[in-house]
Structure formats: structure tokens, C-alpha cells
Amino acid sequence: MADMTYNLLGLLVLILWIFAIVDCAKSNNPNKVVWIIVILLVPLLGSILYFLFGRK
């Protein structure tokens, strides 16, 4: 049961990470490159920070 929970959480983090990268790449944000680097280097935290502060 615990393995399934961790697999599901990992899948959700992966989906959030991919969605953040695609959304950032399509945006007109002037700091697009910086945000993509942050999202790639710190996947979960970077994705959350992008959706809270970087998305316009």
C-alpha cells in the first residue's frame, strides 16, 4: 500500500513538473529562461514557486 502511495505522489510531481515547464515555455514572461532553469534544478519547489510567483 505504501509503495502505491509513493508511486502516485511521484507521478503527480512529474505531471506538475512537466506542466510547469510547458506553461513557462509558452508564456510571454520576460524571465522565462530563469524560471525554466529553476524548475529544472528544483523540480517540486521550482514548479510550486513558478505557479505562485512567476505565472502572469
C-alpha positions as CSV (number, residue, x, y, z in Angstrom):
1,M,0.0,0.0,0.0
2,A,2.8,2.4,0.8
3,D,4.6,1.7,-2.5
4,M,1.4,2.6,-4.4
5,T,1.1,5.9,-2.4
6,Y,4.7,6.9,-3.2
7,N,4.2,5.9,-6.9
8,L,1.1,8.1,-7.1
9,L,2.8,11.0,-5.4
10,G,5.8,10.7,-7.7
11,L,3.5,10.6,-10.7
12,L,1.7,13.8,-9.5
13,V,5.0,15.6,-9.0
14,L,6.1,14.5,-12.5
15,I,2.9,15.8,-14.0
16,L,3.2,19.1,-12.2
17,W,6.9,19.4,-13.3
18,I,6.0,18.8,-17.0
19,F,3.0,21.2,-16.8
20,A,5.1,23.9,-15.3
21,I,7.9,23.6,-17.9
22,V,5.4,23.6,-20.8
23,D,3.4,26.5,-19.3
24,C,6.5,28.5,-18.8
25,A,7.9,27.8,-22.2
26,K,4.6,29.0,-23.8
27,S,4.3,32.2,-21.7
28,N,5.5,35.7,-22.5
29,N,7.3,36.0,-19.2
30,P,10.5,38.1,-19.6
31,N,12.2,35.8,-17.1
32,K,11.3,32.6,-19.0
33,V,14.8,31.2,-19.1
34,V,15.4,31.8,-15.4
35,W,12.2,30.2,-14.4
36,I,12.9,27.1,-16.6
37,I,16.3,26.7,-15.0
38,V,14.7,27.0,-11.5
39,I,12.0,24.4,-12.4
40,L,14.6,22.0,-13.9
41,L,17.0,22.3,-10.9
42,V,14.5,22.1,-8.1
43,P,11.5,20.3,-9.7
44,L,8.9,20.3,-6.9
45,L,9.7,23.6,-5.2
46,G,10.5,25.3,-8.5
47,S,7.2,24.3,-10.0
48,I,5.3,25.5,-7.0
49,L,7.2,28.8,-6.9
50,Y,6.6,29.3,-10.6
51,F,2.8,28.9,-10.2
52,L,2.7,31.1,-7.2
53,F,5.0,33.9,-8.3
54,G,6.2,33.5,-11.9
55,R,3.0,33.0,-13.8
56,K,1.4,36.2,-15.1
